[in-house]
């Protein structure tokens, strides 16, 4: 129950007949002197929970290193 803002939405480029859309599973919101990092994964019935967790942590570390 929180405002997801742009997180888990989709964004894309539309150029005439060419369309490219992406699911936004990584983003960072800068508010004053704070950075809020949002990360997520695509869990399916065939997902391995430990691997999904490790991948999500790796995504978070990528964003953290940008700071």
N, C-alpha and C positions, 0 to 999 in steps of 0.2 A: 504494500500500500504506500508507494512513494512515487513521486513524479519522475518518470523515466526520461523526460526531456527527449534528447535525440537518441539515447541508448536503446538498442534493439529495434530501432526503426530501419528504414531503408532509405537510401539516397542513390542518386544516379544522374546520368547525363543523357539528355535526349537531344539528338542532332538530326533533324529530319526523320528519315526512316530508321536510323540507327539508335538503339536504346541499350544502355548498359546500367544495370542496377546492382547494388551491393547491400548486403545486410551489415548493419553497423554493430559489431560485437566488441569494439574497442573504441573508447573515446575518453577525452579528458575535458573537464570543465574547470576553467580558471575563474575563481571568485575572490576578488580582492587579493589577499596574499596566500590563498589556499588553492590547491589543486585537488579536484575530486576525480579519481580514476574509476572508470566503469569497464569491466571486462565480463565476458560470458562465453559460453560454448554451445554447440549444437548437440544436445543429448537426444539419442534415438534409442529404440528398443535394443539395438545391437551394440550400444556404447559400453565401454569398460569404464566404470566410475572412477577408478584410480587414474587411468590415462586421461580422462576428461579433466580431472582435478589438476593433474600435472600440467596439462596444456593451458588451462586457465591461469595457473600461477605463472607460467612462462610468458603469457600475454601481458600479465600485470607487470612483470619485471621489465619487459620491453618498454612499456609506458613509463615506468619509474625511472629507467635510465635516461629518458629524454629530459627529465627534470634536472 
